[in-house]
C-alpha cells in the first residue's frame, strides 16, 4: 500500500473536512452567543472561530488517517474537534508532549 501524505488527498476530501470542522466552529460560536460570551454580529470572532476549527479539523483528520480510523468515525471526530476549536488544539498539544517526551525516556 502506498504511503499516505497530505498531497495524496483530493480537493473534495479537504473540502468536506474543512466544511465539517468549520460548521462545528459555527455551532460553538452560536453557543457562546447564546451564553453571552461573545457579542452579536461580531464577524471577526466568528471568522476566527471558523479558521481555528478548520485547522484543528484538518489535524484531527490526519491523526484519524494515521490511526486507520474508519471514515464515519473520522467525520464525527472532525466535527467534534471543530466544535472544540482551541480546546482541541490544547488537548492535541498535551498528547504530543506526552508522546514525544515519553519516547525520550
C-alpha positions as CSV (number, residue, x, y, z in Angstrom):
1,X,0.0,0.0,0.0
2,X,1.4,3.4,-0.9
3,X,2.5,5.7,1.9
4,X,-0.1,8.4,2.7
5,X,0.9,12.1,2.6
6,X,-1.0,15.3,2.8
7,X,-0.8,15.9,-1.0
8,X,-2.3,12.5,-1.8
9,X,-5.8,13.5,-0.7
10,X,-8.3,15.1,-3.1
11,X,-9.6,18.6,-3.0
12,X,-13.0,17.2,-2.2
13,X,-11.7,15.4,0.8
14,X,-10.1,18.6,2.2
15,X,-13.3,20.5,1.4
16,X,-15.5,18.2,3.4
17,X,-13.1,18.1,6.3
18,X,-12.8,21.9,6.4
19,X,-16.6,22.4,5.9
20,X,-17.5,19.9,8.6
21,X,-15.0,21.2,11.2
22,X,-15.8,24.9,10.4
23,X,-19.5,24.0,10.9
24,X,-18.5,22.8,14.3
25,X,-16.9,26.3,14.8
26,X,-20.2,28.0,13.8
27,X,-22.1,25.8,16.3
28,X,-19.6,26.7,19.0
29,X,-19.9,30.4,18.2
30,X,-23.7,30.2,18.3
31,X,-23.5,28.5,21.7
32,X,-21.1,31.2,23.0
33,X,-23.5,33.9,21.6
34,X,-26.4,32.3,23.4
35,X,-24.5,32.2,26.6
36,X,-23.4,35.8,26.3
37,X,-19.7,35.0,25.9
38,X,-19.4,36.8,22.5
39,X,-21.1,39.9,21.1
40,X,-23.8,39.6,18.4
41,X,-22.7,40.5,14.9
42,X,-19.0,40.1,15.6
43,X,-18.0,38.7,12.3
44,X,-14.2,38.7,13.1
45,X,-14.8,36.5,16.1
46,X,-17.0,34.1,14.0
47,X,-14.3,34.0,11.3
48,X,-11.6,33.3,13.9
49,X,-13.7,30.5,15.4
50,X,-14.2,29.0,11.9
51,X,-10.5,29.3,11.0
52,X,-9.4,27.7,14.2
53,X,-12.0,25.0,13.9
54,X,-10.9,24.3,10.3
55,X,-7.3,24.0,11.3
56,X,-8.0,21.6,14.2
57,X,-10.3,19.6,11.9
58,X,-7.6,19.0,9.4
59,X,-5.2,17.9,12.2
60,X,-7.8,15.6,13.5
61,X,-8.3,14.2,10.0
62,X,-4.6,13.5,9.7
63,X,-4.5,11.8,13.1
64,X,-7.5,9.6,12.2
65,X,-6.0,8.6,8.9
66,X,-2.7,7.8,10.5
67,X,-4.5,5.6,13.1
68,X,-6.6,3.9,10.4
69,X,-9.9,5.1,11.9
70,X,-12.9,4.4,9.6
71,X,-14.4,7.3,7.6
72,X,-17.7,7.8,9.5
73,X,-15.9,7.8,12.9
74,X,-13.3,10.1,11.4
75,X,-16.0,12.5,10.2
76,X,-17.6,12.5,13.7
77,X,-14.2,13.3,15.4
78,X,-13.5,16.0,12.9
79,X,-16.9,17.7,13.7
80,X,-16.3,17.3,17.4
81,X,-12.8,18.7,17.3
82,X,-14.1,21.6,15.1
83,X,-16.6,22.4,17.8
84,X,-14.0,22.2,20.5
85,X,-11.7,24.6,18.5
86,X,-8.8,25.9,20.6
87,X,-9.6,23.4,23.4
88,X,-9.0,20.6,20.9
89,X,-5.6,22.2,20.0
90,X,-4.7,22.3,23.7
91,X,-5.5,18.6,24.1
92,X,-3.6,17.7,21.0
93,X,-0.6,19.7,22.4
94,X,-0.7,17.7,25.6
95,X,-1.0,14.4,23.7
96,X,2.0,15.3,21.5
97,X,4.1,16.4,24.5
98,X,3.4,13.1,26.3
99,X,4.2,11.1,23.2
100,X,7.4,13.0,22.4
101,X,8.6,13.1,26.0
102,X,7.6,9.5,26.5
103,X,9.9,8.5,23.6
104,X,12.8,10.5,25.0
105,X,12.9,8.5,28.3
